[in-house]
Amino acid sequence: MNLPNLLTLSRILMIPVFVVVFFLPMKWSYMVSAGIFGLAALTDWLDGYLARKLDQSTPFGAFLDPVADKLMVAVALAVLIQEYSAILLTIPATVIIGREIVISALREWMAEIGSRASVAVSYIGKIKTTAQMAAIVGLLAFPPGQFLSDLSIGLLYVAAILTLWSMGLYLKAAWPDLFPRKD
């Protein structure tokens, strides 16, 4: 167990704390839950940076890091779908969650056939993640109907569009393995 793996585990442990804090009947619950999510997003960046910088990448960390990321994002979006109860937020949130499921399955299958490198993380994926994290922090911090929450919904749409774009890139890269030519 090293520091990057501990940071990844901390992200998973933050999930129930995040949910409980969000639903507390206190005025500060929005901001504190946004802070917890923001801290989790920061540990996502930091654990990867430290693993590379300190040469502490491990198979356990390579497995757990994307799981922790997807759990945090999916739980946050599920909480927000419930809180907002609006199709305007539900559409991009379900696009993002659905894409994560598709790409996780694709990566697993590609690894099984020995072609995992074909579906490596892209630059568009990194931009998507940044937009997605910023949108979620904004949506958590500001209750529905406030200007900044509306702005955050717009940013979530940007993330959803980038999500579809990056999924298209992944599928294009995997296409030859998904549909091999029979010559």
C-alpha positions as CSV (number, residue, x, y, z in Angstrom):
1,M,0.0,0.0,0.0
2,N,1.5,3.3,-1.1
3,L,0.3,7.0,-0.9
4,P,-1.3,7.0,-4.4
5,N,-3.3,3.9,-3.5
6,L,-4.3,5.4,-0.2
7,L,-5.6,8.5,-2.0
8,T,-7.6,6.3,-4.3
9,L,-9.1,4.4,-1.4
10,S,-9.9,7.7,0.3
11,R,-12.0,8.7,-2.7
12,I,-14.1,5.6,-2.3
13,L,-14.5,6.2,1.5
14,M,-15.6,9.8,0.8
15,I,-18.7,8.6,-1.1
16,P,-20.9,7.7,1.8
17,V,-19.7,10.9,3.7
18,F,-20.5,12.9,0.6
19,V,-24.1,11.5,0.3
20,V,-24.9,11.9,4.0
21,V,-23.6,15.5,4.0
22,F,-25.5,16.4,0.9
23,F,-28.8,15.2,2.3
24,L,-28.4,16.9,5.8
25,P,-31.1,19.5,6.3
26,M,-28.6,22.3,6.8
27,K,-28.0,25.3,4.7
28,W,-24.3,24.5,4.4
29,S,-24.8,21.0,3.1
30,Y,-24.6,22.0,-0.5
31,M,-21.2,23.8,-0.1
32,V,-19.7,21.1,2.1
33,S,-20.8,18.3,-0.2
34,A,-19.3,20.2,-3.2
35,G,-16.1,20.6,-1.2
36,I,-16.0,16.9,-0.5
37,F,-16.5,16.1,-4.2
38,G,-13.9,18.7,-5.1
39,L,-11.5,17.1,-2.8
40,A,-12.2,13.7,-4.3
41,A,-11.6,15.2,-7.8
42,L,-8.3,16.6,-6.6
43,T,-7.2,13.3,-5.2
44,D,-8.0,11.8,-8.6
45,W,-5.5,14.0,-10.2
46,L,-3.0,13.8,-7.3
47,D,-2.9,10.0,-7.0
48,G,-2.1,9.7,-10.7
49,Y,0.5,12.4,-10.5
50,L,2.2,10.9,-7.5
51,A,2.1,7.3,-8.9
52,R,4.0,8.5,-12.0
53,K,6.3,11.0,-10.2
54,L,7.3,8.5,-7.4
55,D,7.2,5.5,-9.7
56,Q,4.6,3.9,-7.5
57,S,2.2,2.6,-10.1
58,T,0.7,-0.8,-9.0
59,P,-1.7,-3.2,-10.6
60,F,-4.0,-2.6,-7.6
61,G,-3.9,1.2,-8.2
62,A,-4.4,0.7,-12.0
63,F,-7.5,-1.3,-11.2
64,L,-9.0,0.8,-8.4
65,D,-8.4,4.3,-9.7
66,P,-10.9,4.2,-12.6
67,V,-13.4,2.3,-10.3
68,A,-13.1,5.1,-7.7
69,D,-13.6,7.8,-10.4
70,K,-16.6,6.2,-11.9
71,L,-18.2,5.5,-8.5
72,M,-17.8,9.1,-7.3
73,V,-19.1,10.6,-10.6
74,A,-22.1,8.1,-10.8
75,V,-23.1,8.7,-7.2
76,A,-22.8,12.5,-7.5
77,L,-24.9,12.5,-10.7
78,A,-27.5,10.2,-9.2
79,V,-27.8,12.5,-6.2
80,L,-28.1,15.5,-8.5
81,I,-30.7,13.8,-10.7
82,Q,-32.8,13.2,-7.5
83,E,-32.2,16.7,-6.2
84,Y,-33.0,18.6,-9.4
85,S,-35.8,16.2,-10.6
86,A,-35.5,17.8,-14.1
87,I,-35.0,16.3,-17.5
88,L,-32.6,19.2,-18.3
89,L,-30.1,17.7,-15.9
90,T,-31.1,14.0,-16.3
91,I,-30.2,13.9,-20.0
92,P,-26.5,14.8,-19.8
93,A,-26.1,12.9,-16.5
94,T,-27.5,9.7,-18.0
95,V,-25.3,10.2,-21.1
96,I,-22.2,10.5,-18.9
97,I,-23.1,7.5,-16.8
98,G,-24.1,5.4,-19.8
99,R,-20.8,6.3,-21.6
100,E,-18.8,5.2,-18.5
101,I,-20.5,1.8,-18.6
102,V,-19.9,1.3,-22.3
103,I,-16.3,2.4,-22.2
104,S,-15.6,0.2,-19.1
105,A,-17.0,-2.8,-20.8
106,L,-15.1,-2.0,-24.0
107,R,-11.8,-1.6,-22.1
108,E,-12.4,-4.9,-20.2
109,W,-13.1,-6.7,-23.5
110,M,-10.1,-5.1,-25.3
111,A,-7.8,-6.1,-22.4
112,E,-9.2,-9.7,-22.6
113,I,-8.2,-9.9,-26.3
114,G,-4.8,-8.2,-25.7
115,S,-5.7,-4.9,-27.4
116,R,-6.1,-2.6,-24.3
117,A,-3.7,0.0,-25.7
118,S,-6.2,0.6,-28.5
119,V,-8.6,2.3,-26.0
120,A,-6.1,4.3,-23.9
121,V,-7.3,7.6,-22.3
122,S,-7.4,10.4,-24.9
123,Y,-6.8,14.1,-24.5
124,I,-10.5,14.8,-25.2
125,G,-11.3,12.4,-22.3
126,K,-9.1,14.6,-20.0
127,I,-10.9,17.8,-21.1
128,K,-14.3,16.0,-20.6
129,T,-13.3,15.0,-17.1
130,T,-12.3,18.5,-16.2
131,A,-15.6,20.0,-17.5
132,Q,-17.6,17.2,-15.8
133,M,-15.9,17.7,-12.4
134,A,-16.3,21.5,-12.6
135,A,-20.0,21.1,-13.5
136,I,-20.7,18.6,-10.7
137,V,-19.0,20.8,-8.1
138,G,-21.1,23.8,-9.3
139,L,-24.3,21.8,-9.3
140,L,-23.6,20.5,-5.8
141,A,-22.6,23.9,-4.4
142,F,-25.6,25.9,-5.7
143,P,-29.2,24.8,-5.2
144,P,-31.5,24.3,-8.3
145,G,-32.7,27.5,-9.8
146,Q,-29.7,29.7,-9.0
147,F,-27.7,31.3,-11.8
148,L,-24.5,29.4,-11.1
149,S,-26.4,26.1,-11.0
150,D,-27.9,26.9,-14.4
151,L,-24.5,27.7,-15.7
152,S,-23.2,24.4,-14.3
153,I,-26.0,22.5,-16.1
154,G,-24.7,24.2,-19.3
155,L,-21.2,23.0,-18.5
156,L,-22.6,19.5,-17.8
157,Y,-23.9,19.6,-21.4
158,V,-20.5,20.5,-22.7
159,A,-19.1,17.5,-20.7
160,A,-21.8,15.2,-22.2
161,I,-21.0,16.3,-25.7
162,L,-17.3,15.7,-25.1
163,T,-18.3,12.4,-23.5
164,L,-20.0,11.3,-26.7
165,W,-17.1,12.6,-28.8
166,S,-14.5,10.6,-26.7
167,M,-16.7,7.5,-26.8
168,G,-16.8,7.8,-30.6
169,L,-12.9,8.0,-30.6
170,Y,-12.7,4.9,-28.4
171,L,-15.2,3.0,-30.6
172,K,-13.4,4.0,-33.7
173,A,-10.1,2.8,-32.3
174,A,-11.7,-0.5,-31.2
175,W,-13.7,-1.0,-34.4
176,P,-11.2,-3.3,-36.2
177,D,-11.2,-5.6,-33.1
178,L,-15.0,-5.4,-32.7
179,F,-15.7,-6.1,-36.4
180,P,-12.7,-8.0,-37.8
181,R,-12.6,-8.3,-41.6
182,K,-13.0,-11.8,-42.9
183,D,-10.6,-11.9,-45.8
